[in-house]
Amino acid sequence: MNSLIKKYAQNLRKEDIYSFAEKEGVGISSSEVNIIYDSIKNNIDILLSKDALSYIQRFKNHLSEEVYEKIIEKYNKYKDFINL
């Protein structure tokens, strides 16, 4: 499963993040998109490891409460699916 997620991350575009946020009903700024995009592109191995939550928590003060809570919600929903 992780190899499939890594392949998706390699092809991720900033537009994908905007689209996902819109679909989820979350307003997102360009700086938040940049943080999320760079984090996924440069640290996918951390995001797919047991250290993912502590890594995500580093961005709490750099993201709006709404965006941060949505990320945590999705993390909690999918962590067991990807064996975190």
N, C-alpha and C positions, 0 to 999 in steps of 0.2 A: 504494500500500500504506500509506503513512504517513497518508493521510487516514482510512483505515479504522481504524488504530490510534488516531488522535486521537479519533475518534468513540467508540471503546470506552472510552478514558480518560475522556471526558466523563461517561460513564454508570457508571464504576467505583464500587463501594461497598466499604466496609471489609469487609463480609461476604464479598465476592469474594476478598479477600486471605487471609482466614482459611480459606476453602474450598480455595483453591489450595495453601496451605501444608499443609493436612491431606492433600490428594490426593497431594502430593509427599512426605509422611511427615516433614515438618519442623515442629517445635514453634516457635511464634511468640508473642511477648508483645504486649499491647495497645500498648505504646510503639513496638515495631517496626512494627506495623501502621500506626500513626499516621505514622511516618517515611516508610514506603513509600507510603502513600496520599497524603500531602502532596507528596512528591516527584513522583509521577506526575501528580497533579492540577495542580500549579503549575509543573512544569518538563518537560512532555512534549516540548517542542521540543528541549530539551537532550538528553533521553534518546533522541531520534531523530536526533541529530547525531553528528558525528565526535568530539565532546567527551563522549560518554556515559560511557565508561569512567572518565575522570578525575572526572566528576561522581559516579559510583557509588562510587568509591574514597574519597570524602569521608566516607562513612557507615560505613566499616569499624569504627571504634571505637565506633559507636553501635548496632551490630547484633551479635547473637550470631555466633560463627564459623559455625555451621550455616546460619543465614539468609543471611549474607553470601556464603558459598561457593555456596549454591543460586542466588543472584542472579547471581553471576559465571558459574556453569555455564550458566544460561539465556541470559545475555548472549552468551557464546561460541557457544552453539548457534544463536542466531537473528540474530546481527549481520550475517551475509552475506545472510540472507533479506530484511532491511530495509535493506540497502546501507550499513552503517556501516563 
